[in-house]
Amino acid sequence: LAVGLMMKEYTCTHHPSTVLLSLCAPQGVGAPVGALLAGQREFIVEAWRVRKLLGGGMRQAGVLAAAALVGLRHMEETLRRDHSNARSFAEGVCNLGSPLCSVNPASVETNIVMMTASAPWLGPAKLCELMEAVSAEEVATTGQAISVRLFPWGEHSLRAVWHCDISAHDTQLARSKLHFVLDKCEREHAHVC
């Protein structure tokens, strides 16, 4: 979907001999558990055998499968919305113009945003910690308590991932939280220096 093609068009047109197509149901379509695996018959037969060999399998999994089917019916709409929210967040981060954290909105093609933490005194782990924490100062200043979970991704990078439960409004709240955290960090660092 990120390249503008429907899944069926992509696999049939671009990769007619695709051996494997995998989709994590909770992340991809908002189902409670599971994954979907598609491929050539020989591959699926072997995957089924290995799953059984390793003890995989569930009894009465139809209710869970039904949730995945509902998700699949709305997958394109859901993923398009997630991609749009991720791009919106990246553009918001870019527009902040902060020397502490940056992102290239043009690099955001899916529901994943990779940001760079630029200050040596504010690494990715610390920025993630500050984004998740809620302080009395934040509530007093913004009138809201917002907790955003980001993931440190290497020495200078952070990762933000959108999924079906994150709305455009939630995305705006995340941008506001980042703005608050970065402003506070800049003020505190200027005070120390």
Salt bridges, closest charged atoms under 4 A:
GLU46 OE2 - ARG49 NH2 2.90
GLU76 OE1 - ARG80 NH2 3.44
GLU129 OE2 - LYS126 NZ 3.48
GLU132 OE2 - ARG149 NH2 2.75
GLU137 OE1 - LYS184 NZ 3.22
GLU137 OE2 - ARG187 NH2 3.32
GLU138 OE1 - LYS177 NZ 2.65
GLU155 OE2 - HIS156 NE2 3.49
ASP183 OD2 - HIS179 NE2 3.43
GLU188 OE2 - LYS184 NZ 3.89
